[in-house]
Amino acid sequence: MSGEKPDYERLSELSMDACFRLVFDQGLTHVNGGFLDMTGYSKTEVLHRPKFIEQLIQPSSLKEYLATVESLKTGVEEIASLVIRMAHREGRTLWVELFLIVAPDEEGHVIGMDGHARDVSQHLQVADLLSRRTREQAMLLQVQRELLAQLEQPRSLELIVEKARDLLNASDCTLYLLAEDNLTLTPVASSGEFAEQIMAMTLQVGEGLTGWVVEHGLPQRIDHALEDPRAMQVGGTPEDDESMLCAPLQIGERISGALMLGGMPGQFNDDDLDMLVALAQVASLAVANTQLFSEIQRMAMVDGLTGAYNRNFFNSQLANEINRAKRLNYPLGLLIVDVDDLKMVNDRYGHLAGDELLKGVVKVLQRSIRETDWVARYGGDEFSVVLPGCSPSELLSIGEKLQQAMRDSSIKLTNGRTLAIKVSIGGAAYPDFVDDVDALVREADKAELEAKQTGGDKIIVRSNGKDQTVIQQS
């Protein structure tokens, strides 16, 4: 080994790698310039210190290194390679690829090893970045599948903020949608400690960082919210510094909202912003998807002319209402409203005028009933008003209120003519007179027909409070 030393040292100085010779009982006996450059130490600091290499290696890699050295010492292996984490003198961590070969003495006994080391930190960082990007793309694809498969809007919106918050390790996440006026941003889903306070605060386009992003259509990152004038304080939350990410929800040129994240000061980087932009694009499609589904559902159960529920919805939902009334033991009222003069209006002023009359009747009904009640178009000129919890004794007074609201209203046609509204109303209630859906509709229909045939512009409600049919007429 002593005879090889000059040649080994000369050759190692020509190498681009960090080269060293380690004698087990002496420590490092030779290092080249590459080794000193890689570690940041001088020759006097590293030579002949038996445990110096072990001191450079970080604890997470030390066990593997010692096991490798032992296999070389005992002759299990003659050559070995491994990647370890090593500390530079300045404190930064290096990823080092290490090649080791046994160094025997003149009698062939292994007394040390020659090593070649190469700093591969940058390569591993690139590989780690590529691996992270691959994982992110896989997660993004999974999120996209989950979001686009979810057609119910409330759950879809919740899923968007949950996934965005998890993927970017944010402390909070809020989804804002732009209202029909294109001026107001409404929080529709929020996740985090102060979600309740955030959900209570609407914004205007241009207001706060979210409003700025929607106004300009540009994603933004803020490292310190307290230093950026665009950041707004949400009422009821601490005035602490934070970092913020915000990206617009955009399909083509149309911006429909924004996705906002908050975290610790300085937490986010440009890669995080890129990920949020990608998430916002997926969220845009998911929101549009659920809105389209909701519109299709609405069209399937709403009368296209008047905006009231249609007959199919009436049939299915009334059955649900009466089943619920039976289960919870409360009454259910039904009024059928017939527009008295529709045929005359159609014949005299045209069908467009008749359409305006029907739409006007629905508007009066909808603004005159309780939140729990609902209106459906029952026939060409007939509408049903379903009143959960309404007893027979209340049904007549509610009908009178509706009829008076009609008398107090009028329809102004496009030609300037004004039409008065007259209706005939019939009603029945469960369980006082009927015990199933068919009987309820049949008796209310009979009462409405009788009201119309006896002159119209009146109310008849059927009840059986005294074990006999009683007709109450206004």
Secondary structure, DSSP 4 states (H G I P E B T S, - for coil): -TTTHHHHHHHHHH-SSEEEEEETTTEEEEE-HHHHHHH---HHHHBT-TTHHHHHB-HHHHHHHHHHHHHHHTTS-SEEEEEEEEE-TTS-EEEEEEEEEEEE-TTS-EEEEEEEEEE-HHHHHHHHHHHHHHHHHHHHHHHHHHHHH--SHHHHHHHHHHHHHHHTT-SEEEEEEE-TTSSEEEEEEEEETTHHHHHT--EETTSHHHHHHHHHT--EEES-GGG-TT--PPTTS-----EEEEEEEEETTEEEEEEEEEESTT---HHHHHHHHHHHHHHHHHHHHHHHHHHHHHHHHB-TTT-SB-HHHHHHHHHHHHHHHHHHT--EEEEEEEETTHHHHHHHH-HHHHHHHHHHHHHHHHHHS-TT-EEEE-SSSEEEEEEET--HHHHHHHHHHHHHHHHT-EEE-TTS-EEE--EEEEEEEETTT-SSHHHHHHHHHHHHHHHHHTTSS-EEEEE-TTSS-EEEE-
